[in-house]
Amino acid sequence: MTDRDPRYDAAFWDQRYNHADPLWSGRPNPALVEEATALAPGTALEVGCGEGADALWLARAGWQVTGSDFSAQALARAGDHTPAALADRVTWQQADIRTWTDDEGAPRFDLVTASFLHFPSPLRRTVFAALTSRVAAGGHLVIIGHHPSDLDTAMPRPPEPDIFYTADDLIDDLPAPTWKAVTRAARPRSATTPDSRTVTVHDTVLTAQRTR
């Protein structure tokens, strides 16, 4: 799999979002809720925000949020789901993180988060380095993903071990000594397979604080 894979194209995701039913549950990611609840609200950037459930939860929790995605259709859905009471707390931004650079003029956020972004490891390192460049001094980075152990369960996952990662993989890629790990975990949860079996999967959870 390369960054030319159609799964990485905005058009692929626009097509997936272009139907009447929601693509996702509409509930915030429990791992993000747990990690963000421990932090004082400030400014937040969610990359790959999809239909907006996590960004809207952050806004309700007192954060000033930018939700970013490269799919215009996803952002349209997120906008449709935004209550009027939160309209001044959330900004929806169309952007492709693969084009970001460490621009000193770019805005910095107290919290930068991304959930279930999976790329081949060289591209993953580039993309997550772009995430780190948006974290303000003293701020936090929260990355959540599918753990490699999921490949040994009945839950369908792409048979591509290189796109999965542990928290240790992620922290090893962060530029030391700028970062301090707060949470590094493989967090279990119950999930239901397409044939209705209940299985235990694990989410990789990394929360790291930028120390300078």
Backbone as JSON, one array per atom type, in Angstrom:
{
  "sequence": "MTDRDPRYDAAFWDQRYNHADPLWSGRPNPALVEEATALAPGTALEVGCGEGADALWLARAGWQVTGSDFSAQALARAGDHTPAALADRVTWQQADIRTWTDDEGAPRFDLVTASFLHFPSPLRRTVFAALTSRVAAGGHLVIIGHHPSDLDTAMPRPPEPDIFYTADDLIDDLPAPTWKAVTRAARPRSATTPDSRTVTVHDTVLTAQRTR",
  "N": [[0.85, -1.19, 0.0], [0.59, 2.2, -0.84], [1.02, 5.83, -0.73], [-0.43, 6.44, -2.94], [-2.54, 4.84, -3.0], [-6.01, 4.31, -3.54], [-7.56, 4.53, -1.26], [-6.54, 6.63, 0.09], [-7.38, 8.87, -1.18], [-9.26, 11.88, -1.43], [-11.56, 11.75, -2.96], [-12.35, 9.07, -2.77], [-13.21, 8.94, -0.08], [-15.16, 10.93, -0.1], [-17.06, 9.65, -1.65], [-17.71, 7.51, 0.05], [-18.91, 8.87, 2.16], [-21.09, 9.9, 0.93], [-23.97, 9.2, 1.2], [-27.19, 8.34, 2.58], [-27.19, 7.3, 5.2], [-25.38, 7.57, 8.32], [-21.81, 7.22, 8.4], [-20.3, 6.59, 10.6], [-20.71, 5.99, 14.18], [-21.58, 8.28, 15.5], [-21.02, 8.74, 18.11], [-18.64, 9.94, 20.51], [-15.15, 9.02, 20.55], [-14.32, 6.76, 23.02], [-11.73, 6.5, 24.15], [-10.5, 8.93, 23.5], [-12.18, 10.65, 24.92], [-11.57, 9.86, 27.54], [-8.83, 10.57, 27.7], [-8.82, 13.35, 27.09], [-10.47, 14.41, 29.05], [-8.89, 14.61, 31.24], [-7.45, 16.88, 30.82], [-6.99, 20.46, 30.88], [-9.37, 22.5, 29.29], [-8.7, 24.15, 26.18], [-7.42, 25.32, 23.19], [-8.06, 23.22, 20.39], [-7.13, 20.85, 17.89], [-8.48, 18.61, 15.68], [-7.55, 16.08, 13.59], [-8.57, 14.49, 10.63], [-11.35, 14.43, 11.07], [-13.81, 13.48, 10.18], [-17.27, 12.86, 10.43], [-17.55, 14.42, 12.63], [-17.98, 13.8, 15.38], [-16.11, 13.55, 17.54], [-14.89, 16.09, 17.57], [-17.1, 17.71, 18.14], [-17.76, 16.74, 20.67], [-15.5, 17.6, 22.1], [-15.89, 20.37, 21.87], [-18.24, 20.7, 23.35], [-17.18, 20.09, 25.79], [-15.79, 22.31, 26.4], [-13.64, 23.12, 24.83], [-12.06, 25.1, 22.26], [-12.41, 24.41, 19.01], [-10.85, 23.14, 16.07], [-11.85, 21.27, 13.43], [-10.53, 19.08, 11.14], [-10.41, 17.76, 7.85], [-9.85, 15.92, 4.79], [-11.94, 15.38, 3.18], [-14.57, 16.85, 1.6], [-17.22, 16.12, 1.7], [-17.44, 14.78, 4.14], [-16.96, 16.92, 5.88], [-19.15, 18.53, 5.28], [-21.19, 16.97, 6.34], [-20.38, 17.04, 9.03], [-20.74, 19.75, 9.54], [-23.51, 19.9, 9.24], [-24.27, 18.49, 11.48], [-23.65, 20.13, 13.55], [-24.69, 21.73, 16.41], [-26.49, 24.8, 16.9], [-25.73, 26.08, 19.22], [-23.09, 25.44, 19.49], [-21.8, 26.54, 17.41], [-20.02, 28.7, 17.43], [-17.86, 27.6, 18.58], [-16.62, 25.72, 17.09], [-14.69, 25.17, 14.21], [-14.72, 24.13, 10.89], [-12.44, 22.66, 8.72], [-11.1, 22.17, 5.55], [-8.48, 20.17, 4.6], [-5.4, 18.57, 3.68], [-3.45, 16.55, 5.46], [-1.09, 15.41, 4.61], [0.24, 17.25, 3.13], [1.2, 19.12, 4.85], [3.7, 21.1, 6.45], [6.43, 21.82, 8.74], [5.74, 24.61, 9.59], [6.67, 27.65, 10.82], [4.9, 29.73, 11.05], [2.42, 28.62, 11.32], [-0.67, 27.99, 13.06], [-0.67, 27.03, 16.53], [-1.77, 24.53, 18.85], [-3.4, 23.71, 21.96], [-4.17, 21.12, 22.25], [-3.73, 18.45, 20.09], [-5.16, 16.03, 18.1], [-5.68, 12.78, 16.68], [-7.47, 10.09, 15.32], [-7.36, 6.74, 14.43], [-5.9, 6.95, 12.04], [-4.22, 5.44, 9.55], [-1.33, 4.51, 7.95], [1.27, 3.35, 5.68], [4.42, 2.78, 7.31], [6.61, 4.71, 6.69], [5.2, 6.93, 5.62], [3.43, 7.34, 7.7], [5.14, 8.27, 9.72], [5.89, 10.74, 8.65], [3.4, 12.05, 8.5], [2.53, 12.07, 11.2], [4.59, 13.52, 12.3], [3.96, 15.98, 11.22], [1.66, 16.46, 12.68], [2.76, 16.81, 15.25], [4.05, 19.21, 14.92], [2.1, 21.08, 15.19], [1.45, 21.34, 17.82], [1.31, 23.29, 20.7], [3.8, 24.65, 22.96], [3.93, 22.93, 25.98], [1.52, 21.8, 25.41], [-0.63, 19.03, 24.36], [-0.46, 15.92, 22.6], [-2.6, 13.58, 21.22], [-2.92, 10.4, 20.07], [-4.75, 7.84, 18.59], [-5.24, 4.51, 17.65], [-5.68, 1.43, 15.72], [-4.52, -1.45, 17.29], [-1.67, -3.59, 16.64], [-2.2, -6.23, 17.5], [-4.82, -6.73, 16.87], [-4.9, -7.97, 14.45], [-4.81, -10.63, 14.98], [-7.32, -11.37, 15.73], [-10.86, -12.06, 15.16], [-11.89, -9.81, 14.07], [-12.34, -7.96, 11.14], [-9.53, -6.66, 9.63], [-7.3, -4.79, 7.57], [-4.94, -6.89, 5.94], [-2.24, -5.95, 6.53], [0.38, -5.57, 8.17], [2.21, -3.47, 8.54], [0.85, -1.06, 8.67], [-0.23, -0.79, 11.15], [0.26, 0.11, 14.64], [2.03, 0.45, 17.75], [1.88, 2.15, 20.95], [4.48, 2.54, 21.81], [5.85, 2.45, 19.37], [4.99, 4.88, 18.33], [5.85, 6.84, 20.22], [8.56, 6.52, 19.98], [9.01, 7.69, 17.56], [8.69, 10.37, 18.0], [10.24, 13.58, 18.36], [12.78, 13.52, 20.52], [14.35, 15.63, 23.05], [11.79, 16.66, 23.32], [9.31, 15.69, 24.03], [7.12, 14.19, 26.42], [5.88, 11.18, 27.51], [2.58, 10.64, 28.52], [0.38, 8.91, 28.54], [0.7, 5.64, 27.48], [-0.6, 3.03, 25.92], [-2.31, -0.11, 25.34], [-5.42, -0.35, 24.88], [-8.13, -2.3, 25.86], [-11.25, -3.17, 24.29], [-14.68, -4.1, 23.7], [-15.94, -5.37, 20.63], [-17.99, -5.82, 17.71], [-18.12, -8.23, 15.23], [-18.65, -8.39, 11.61], [-20.21, -10.69, 11.29], [-21.61, -10.78, 13.62], [-20.3, -11.65, 15.94], [-18.93, -11.21, 19.19], [-15.95, -9.7, 20.05], [-12.76, -9.06, 21.58], [-10.92, -6.26, 21.04], [-8.04, -4.1, 20.68], [-7.15, -0.78, 21.34], [-4.54, 1.29, 20.37], [-3.19, 3.79, 22.36], [-1.76, 6.86, 22.67], [-0.77, 9.51, 24.6], [1.0, 12.42, 24.69], [3.03, 14.99, 26.05], [4.15, 18.12, 25.0], [7.17, 19.37, 25.91], [8.68, 21.6, 25.49]],
  "CA": [[0.0, 0.0, 0.0], [1.36, 3.44, -0.92], [0.15, 6.99, -0.6], [-1.24, 6.54, -4.14], [-3.68, 3.96, -2.79], [-7.25, 5.1, -3.6], [-8.09, 4.77, 0.08], [-5.99, 7.9, 0.56], [-7.9, 9.97, -2.0], [-10.47, 12.53, -0.93], [-12.71, 11.28, -3.74], [-12.78, 7.79, -2.19], [-13.96, 9.21, 1.14], [-16.38, 11.65, -0.47], [-18.03, 8.65, -2.09], [-18.17, 6.75, 1.22], [-19.79, 9.71, 2.97], [-22.19, 10.42, 0.1], [-25.19, 8.4, 1.26], [-28.1, 8.88, 3.59], [-26.9, 6.84, 6.56], [-24.07, 7.95, 8.86], [-20.76, 6.23, 8.23], [-19.83, 6.24, 11.94], [-21.77, 5.86, 15.19], [-22.02, 9.56, 16.04], [-20.56, 8.84, 19.51], [-17.21, 10.25, 20.59], [-14.24, 7.93, 20.84], [-14.14, 6.7, 24.48], [-10.33, 6.73, 24.52], [-10.26, 10.37, 23.45], [-12.91, 11.24, 26.05], [-10.8, 9.6, 28.76], [-7.58, 11.34, 27.71], [-9.07, 14.79, 27.08], [-11.11, 14.81, 30.3], [-7.82, 14.89, 32.2], [-6.74, 18.09, 30.42], [-7.73, 21.72, 30.96], [-9.76, 22.91, 27.94], [-8.06, 25.28, 25.51], [-7.64, 25.18, 21.75], [-7.85, 21.84, 19.96], [-7.17, 20.5, 16.48], [-8.7, 17.2, 15.4], [-7.23, 15.78, 12.2], [-9.37, 13.35, 10.22], [-12.51, 14.56, 11.97], [-14.96, 12.78, 9.66], [-18.58, 13.48, 10.63], [-17.44, 15.46, 13.65], [-18.41, 13.44, 16.73], [-15.09, 13.87, 18.53], [-14.73, 17.54, 17.64], [-18.26, 18.27, 18.83], [-17.64, 16.42, 22.09], [-14.52, 18.53, 22.65], [-16.51, 21.7, 21.98], [-19.16, 20.65, 24.5], [-16.36, 20.02, 27.0], [-15.19, 23.62, 26.65], [-12.53, 23.42, 23.94], [-12.25, 25.82, 21.0], [-11.98, 23.28, 18.2], [-10.78, 23.09, 14.62], [-11.97, 19.91, 12.91], [-9.91, 19.09, 9.82], [-10.52, 16.52, 7.06], [-9.68, 16.25, 3.37], [-13.19, 15.07, 2.49], [-15.57, 17.91, 1.67], [-18.49, 15.52, 2.06], [-17.4, 14.57, 5.59], [-17.09, 18.22, 6.55], [-20.53, 18.97, 5.12], [-21.96, 16.24, 7.35], [-20.03, 17.58, 10.33], [-21.43, 21.03, 9.67], [-24.95, 19.65, 9.44], [-24.46, 17.94, 12.83], [-23.21, 21.09, 14.56], [-25.79, 22.51, 17.01], [-26.29, 26.25, 16.86], [-25.07, 26.5, 20.45], [-21.66, 25.17, 19.39], [-21.29, 27.06, 16.13], [-18.89, 29.6, 17.63], [-16.77, 26.87, 19.24], [-16.06, 24.74, 16.15], [-14.4, 25.56, 12.84], [-14.47, 22.97, 10.03], [-11.36, 23.05, 7.81], [-10.7, 21.15, 4.59], [-7.02, 20.18, 4.44], [-4.76, 17.26, 3.55], [-2.31, 16.6, 6.36], [0.13, 14.96, 3.94], [0.91, 18.4, 2.52], [1.63, 20.05, 5.89], [5.11, 21.17, 6.81], [6.66, 22.45, 10.03], [5.72, 26.04, 9.28], [6.7, 28.41, 12.07], [3.77, 30.64, 11.1], [1.16, 27.9, 11.45], [-1.23, 28.05, 14.42], [-0.38, 25.95, 17.46], [-2.95, 24.19, 19.63], [-3.15, 23.08, 23.24], [-4.42, 19.69, 22.04], [-3.84, 17.96, 18.72], [-5.57, 14.64, 18.2], [-6.07, 12.05, 15.48], [-7.9, 8.73, 15.65], [-7.47, 5.72, 13.39], [-5.19, 7.27, 10.8], [-3.29, 4.33, 9.32], [-0.54, 4.64, 6.73], [2.56, 2.66, 5.76], [5.22, 3.45, 8.35], [7.32, 5.94, 6.32], [4.24, 8.03, 5.51], [2.91, 7.58, 9.05], [6.1, 9.11, 10.46], [5.78, 12.08, 8.1], [2.11, 12.63, 8.87], [2.47, 12.34, 12.63], [5.5, 14.64, 12.56], [3.19, 17.19, 10.93], [0.79, 16.69, 13.84], [3.53, 17.34, 16.38], [4.42, 20.6, 14.65], [0.96, 21.95, 15.49], [1.21, 21.34, 19.26], [1.95, 24.4, 21.41], [4.63, 24.28, 24.1], [3.09, 22.56, 27.11], [0.3, 21.17, 24.93], [-0.69, 17.56, 24.32], [-0.77, 15.17, 21.39], [-3.3, 12.31, 21.5], [-3.08, 9.57, 18.87], [-5.46, 6.6, 18.87], [-5.27, 3.69, 16.44], [-5.87, -0.01, 15.89], [-3.3, -2.1, 17.75], [-1.31, -4.73, 15.78], [-2.78, -7.5, 17.97], [-6.14, -6.94, 16.26], [-4.75, -8.86, 13.3], [-4.98, -12.0, 15.46], [-8.71, -11.55, 16.14], [-11.81, -12.26, 14.06], [-12.31, -8.52, 13.54], [-11.68, -7.69, 9.87], [-8.55, -5.59, 9.52], [-6.48, -5.02, 6.38], [-3.8, -7.76, 6.26], [-1.07, -5.12, 6.24], [0.91, -5.28, 9.51], [2.99, -2.23, 8.62], [0.04, 0.15, 8.9], [-0.64, -0.76, 12.55], [1.35, 0.62, 15.47], [1.87, 0.49, 19.2], [2.23, 3.45, 21.53], [5.94, 2.64, 21.81], [6.25, 2.84, 18.02], [4.71, 6.3, 18.14], [6.71, 7.68, 21.05], [9.92, 6.43, 19.44], [9.09, 8.57, 16.39], [8.6, 11.78, 18.39], [11.58, 14.14, 18.5], [13.27, 13.7, 21.9], [13.63, 15.42, 24.31], [10.68, 17.61, 23.34], [8.05, 15.05, 24.39], [7.02, 13.33, 27.59], [4.71, 10.31, 27.4], [1.64, 10.68, 29.63], [-0.3, 7.61, 28.42], [1.05, 4.74, 26.37], [-1.43, 1.89, 26.31], [-3.12, -0.9, 24.41], [-6.63, -0.33, 25.68], [-9.09, -3.26, 25.32], [-12.68, -2.86, 24.22], [-15.48, -5.09, 22.98], [-16.39, -4.97, 19.29], [-18.83, -6.82, 17.06], [-17.7, -8.53, 13.87], [-19.78, -8.35, 10.67], [-21.11, -11.84, 11.48], [-22.26, -10.62, 14.92], [-19.55, -12.19, 17.07], [-18.3, -10.23, 20.07], [-14.53, -9.97, 20.23], [-12.0, -8.02, 22.25], [-9.85, -5.64, 20.26], [-7.25, -3.16, 21.47], [-6.8, 0.51, 20.73], [-3.31, 1.97, 20.75], [-3.44, 5.14, 22.87], [-0.59, 7.64, 23.09], [-0.87, 10.92, 24.95], [2.33, 12.95, 24.99], [3.06, 16.43, 26.28], [5.32, 18.84, 24.47], [7.8, 19.97, 27.07], [9.23, 22.91, 25.13]],
  "C": [[0.88, 1.24, 0.0], [0.42, 4.6, -0.77], [-0.63, 7.26, -1.87], [-2.44, 5.6, -4.07], [-4.96, 4.78, -2.83], [-7.88, 5.35, -2.26], [-7.58, 6.07, 0.68], [-6.52, 9.09, -0.23], [-9.16, 10.56, -1.38], [-11.71, 12.02, -1.67], [-13.25, 9.96, -3.21], [-13.64, 8.02, -0.97], [-15.2, 10.04, 0.87], [-17.46, 10.68, -0.9], [-18.58, 7.86, -0.9], [-19.14, 7.56, 2.07], [-21.05, 10.14, 2.22], [-23.36, 9.43, 0.05], [-25.99, 8.84, 2.46], [-27.7, 8.51, 5.01], [-25.53, 7.33, 7.03], [-23.05, 6.83, 8.62], [-20.28, 5.72, 9.59], [-20.98, 6.34, 12.94], [-22.35, 7.2, 15.64], [-21.64, 9.75, 17.5], [-19.08, 9.17, 19.53], [-16.4, 9.02, 20.96], [-13.98, 7.87, 22.35], [-12.7, 6.95, 24.93], [-10.0, 8.21, 24.49], [-10.95, 11.06, 24.62], [-12.09, 11.06, 27.33], [-9.54, 10.46, 28.82], [-7.85, 12.84, 27.83], [-9.71, 15.27, 28.38], [-10.06, 15.18, 31.35], [-7.1, 16.21, 31.93], [-7.63, 19.32, 30.62], [-8.09, 22.17, 29.55], [-9.0, 24.15, 27.47], [-8.41, 25.21, 24.05], [-7.29, 23.76, 21.33], [-7.95, 21.73, 18.45], [-7.41, 19.01, 16.38], [-8.48, 16.96, 13.92], [-7.93, 14.48, 11.8], [-10.66, 13.3, 10.99], [-13.75, 13.85, 11.47], [-16.26, 13.54, 9.88], [-18.65, 14.34, 11.89], [-17.76, 15.08, 15.07], [-17.39, 13.82, 17.79], [-14.92, 15.37, 18.69], [-15.9, 18.18, 18.38], [-18.24, 17.94, 20.32], [-16.64, 17.37, 22.76], [-15.11, 19.92, 22.84], [-17.46, 21.73, 23.17], [-18.38, 20.65, 25.81], [-15.59, 21.31, 27.25], [-14.02, 23.99, 25.78], [-12.98, 24.3, 22.78], [-11.61, 24.96, 19.92], [-11.91, 23.63, 16.72], [-10.84, 21.63, 14.22], [-11.52, 19.91, 11.46], [-10.09, 17.74, 9.14], [-10.29, 16.9, 5.6], [-10.92, 15.96, 2.55], [-14.21, 16.19, 2.68], [-16.92, 17.35, 2.12], [-18.55, 15.23, 3.56], [-17.62, 15.87, 6.33], [-18.5, 18.78, 6.41], [-21.42, 18.27, 6.14], [-21.67, 16.78, 8.74], [-20.73, 18.91, 10.56], [-22.91, 20.86, 9.92], [-25.25, 19.17, 10.86], [-24.14, 18.94, 13.93], [-24.4, 21.86, 15.13], [-25.46, 24.0, 16.98], [-25.51, 26.73, 18.09], [-23.56, 26.29, 20.41], [-21.01, 25.83, 18.18], [-20.1, 27.98, 16.31], [-17.72, 28.92, 18.33], [-16.08, 25.88, 18.31], [-15.86, 25.38, 14.79], [-14.08, 24.3, 12.05], [-13.52, 23.41, 8.91], [-11.05, 21.9, 6.86], [-9.2, 21.26, 4.35], [-6.53, 18.74, 4.35], [-3.48, 17.3, 4.37], [-1.01, 16.17, 5.68], [0.89, 16.11, 3.31], [1.44, 19.37, 3.57], [3.13, 19.97, 6.1], [5.23, 21.85, 8.18], [6.85, 23.95, 9.81], [5.65, 26.83, 10.57], [5.51, 29.37, 12.19], [2.43, 29.96, 11.29], [0.63, 28.01, 12.88], [-0.83, 26.84, 15.23], [-1.57, 25.77, 18.39], [-2.54, 23.55, 20.95], [-3.35, 21.56, 23.18], [-4.49, 19.43, 20.55], [-4.14, 16.48, 18.8], [-5.93, 14.07, 16.83], [-6.4, 10.62, 15.88], [-8.01, 7.89, 14.39], [-7.0, 6.22, 12.03], [-4.11, 6.2, 10.61], [-2.66, 4.45, 7.94], [0.65, 3.69, 6.81], [3.53, 3.48, 6.61], [6.0, 4.67, 7.89], [6.38, 7.15, 6.21], [3.65, 8.36, 6.88], [3.84, 8.52, 9.82], [6.03, 10.55, 9.96], [4.51, 12.78, 8.56], [2.07, 12.98, 10.35], [3.49, 13.4, 13.05], [4.8, 15.96, 12.26], [2.23, 17.5, 12.07], [1.58, 17.33, 14.98], [3.87, 18.81, 16.18], [3.32, 21.58, 14.97], [0.66, 22.04, 16.99], [1.99, 22.49, 19.91], [2.83, 23.86, 22.53], [3.74, 24.05, 25.32], [1.82, 21.85, 26.71], [0.45, 19.67, 24.79], [-1.04, 17.06, 22.93], [-1.44, 13.87, 21.81], [-3.5, 11.59, 20.17], [-3.7, 8.25, 19.3], [-5.52, 5.8, 17.57], [-5.55, 2.23, 16.76], [-4.53, -0.65, 16.24], [-2.96, -3.29, 16.83], [-1.92, -6.06, 16.21], [-4.17, -7.75, 17.39], [-6.07, -7.88, 15.06], [-4.93, -10.32, 13.69], [-6.39, -12.29, 15.95], [-9.58, -11.81, 14.91], [-12.31, -10.94, 13.48], [-11.6, -8.25, 12.22], [-10.78, -6.46, 9.95], [-7.76, -5.83, 8.24], [-5.26, -5.86, 6.73], [-2.47, -7.09, 5.91], [-0.44, -4.71, 7.57], [1.61, -3.94, 9.62], [2.15, -1.0, 8.92], [-0.44, 0.25, 10.35], [0.55, -0.36, 13.42], [0.98, 0.51, 16.94], [2.19, 1.89, 19.69], [3.74, 3.63, 21.57], [6.47, 2.99, 20.43], [6.11, 4.34, 17.84], [5.65, 7.17, 18.95], [8.14, 7.65, 20.55], [10.11, 7.35, 18.24], [9.05, 10.04, 16.76], [9.99, 12.32, 18.69], [11.95, 14.38, 19.96], [14.24, 14.88, 21.93], [12.41, 16.31, 24.44], [9.42, 17.03, 23.96], [8.17, 14.19, 25.63], [5.74, 12.51, 27.46], [3.88, 10.41, 28.67], [0.86, 9.37, 29.69], [0.3, 6.87, 27.25], [0.41, 3.4, 26.7], [-1.95, 1.14, 25.09], [-4.43, -1.17, 25.15], [-7.67, -1.29, 25.09], [-10.5, -2.7, 25.26], [-13.38, -3.98, 23.46], [-15.92, -4.52, 21.64], [-17.17, -6.13, 18.69], [-18.39, -7.0, 15.62], [-18.9, -8.45, 12.91], [-20.72, -9.54, 10.79], [-21.63, -11.93, 12.91], [-21.57, -11.33, 16.08], [-18.97, -11.04, 17.88], [-16.85, -10.63, 20.31], [-13.92, -8.82, 21.02], [-10.9, -7.53, 21.32], [-9.13, -4.65, 21.18], [-6.99, -1.89, 20.67], [-5.44, 0.97, 21.27], [-3.66, 3.38, 21.19], [-2.11, 5.75, 23.3], [-1.04, 9.06, 23.4], [0.53, 11.37, 25.35], [2.24, 14.45, 25.13], [4.33, 17.02, 25.7], [5.94, 19.66, 25.6], [8.45, 21.31, 26.76], [8.94, 23.19, 23.67]]
}
